[in-house]
Amino acid sequence: MEIKINPKYPSVTDLRQRAMVKMPKFAFEYLDGGCNEDINLDKNRTDIQKVELMPQYLSKFDKSNLKTELFGHTYDAPFGIAPVGLQGLMWPNAPEILAKSAFDHNIPFILSTVTTSSIERIAEITEGKNWFQLYHPTDEKIKRDLLDRAANAGNDVLVILADVPTFGYRPRDVRNGLAMPPTMSVKNILEVFTKPDWAIQTLIHGQPSFKTMEKYMPKGLNLKKLGEFMDETFTGRLNTDRIASLRDQWKGKLVIKGVVSEEDTVKAIDLGVDGLIVSNHGGRQLDAGQSTIVPMTNLAQKYKDQIKIMVDSGLRGGPDIARSIASGADFTFMGRSFMYGVGALGKEGGNHTISLMKREFQQVMEQVCCERVEDLPKHLIK
């Protein structure tokens, strides 16, 4: 797809600043914040920025090719769109905008169980080529039905979430009333009136709701009861027995998101898991944890020949994609950057942000004189 970048917003920083202006404060802070004191949120950024690459200017060089093979599919670039919950709250129709953009650019889009578009609608947009992220439900019937729906929609990759055994403590969301689901306080309603684009798009597309989960919800729930239902439904911790059961039930590729330790990696390999997305949920779960680039680098060095090692959390643009792959990742994902793009530019935000990522990553590849994505580790300064 042709790369088109709006010259007013040539960086993710520009998109973030514009999104802050256009989105209601409660929605932007839900997207932008971490947990507790934001220590791990900041650490994700500072640690990945320490990774350095060595250019080889006098080596033979033709041109860079961004295409990357993963799970039998050749993508146009080594990055995808990470799963994000409540996307339609942050910007109306966001999951459909991003899914269509990902499909057009031939990169993976991961649909969250708790976002605001359904499995079936996103499969319609992507011809079933998206991935599906499963929050592990406590109800076995709901779990089986979600798996059947994802398989029937054509999804080949199932991502199961390990790093939300309990919901993170996020002071901004507490102040803003953004539990699950959100409560529209008087303060939040007044904030909406100052964001006309967001308000108009919400009127057009309707109040955001958990579209994938609607069929399982009792009718007529008020906000409090709906919150209780969602909390009770998604308190299912992953463990080896549950992963083994999912491995038996799911015939496609199985990926665990959130694993950061060697012990868990070995267990995942023994259970026949196909890939890991090393992640700390964007710094939103454990403020006392490591940044993702540190454990990802370690796991890639030791286990890359046994399982696909991917990464998210802390990446913002093309240089971070290059840093991660040079450090050993097979593939990368980002969530906030794409949501900043949609928040800033609405329906044009997906294409713009993907184009920006491709342009930035291509420039790094050419600058260090690297022709193939898989050769980037040769440029890592250790």
Salt bridges, closest charged atoms under 4 A:
ASP32 OD2 - ARG16 NH2 2.77
ASP38 OD2 - ARG172 NH2 2.42
ASP47 OD1 - LYS50 NZ 3.56
ASP76 OD1 - LYS67 NZ 2.77
GLU96 OE1 - ARG121 NE 3.27
ASP104 OD2 - LYS100 NZ 2.71
GLU120 OE2 - ARG149 NE 2.80
GLU124 OE2 - ARG121 NH1 3.27
GLU140 OE2 - LYS143 NZ 3.20
GLU140 OE2 - ARG144 NE 3.17
ASP145 OD2 - LYS215 NZ 2.85
ASP163 OD1 - HIS281 ND1 3.14
ASP197 OD2 - LYS22 NZ 3.67
GLU214 OE2 - LYS211 NZ 3.82
GLU228 OE1 - LYS225 NZ 3.82
GLU262 OE2 - LYS302 NZ 2.76
ASP274 OD2 - ARG247 NH1 2.80
ASP312 OD2 - LYS257 NZ 3.40
ASP320 OD2 - ARG45 NH1 2.82
ASP320 OD1 - ARG323 NH1 2.63
ASP330 OD1 - LYS304 NZ 3.72
GLU374 OE2 - ARG372 NH1 3.20
ASP375 OD2 - ARG372 NE 3.00
ASP375 OD1 - LYS378 NZ 3.60
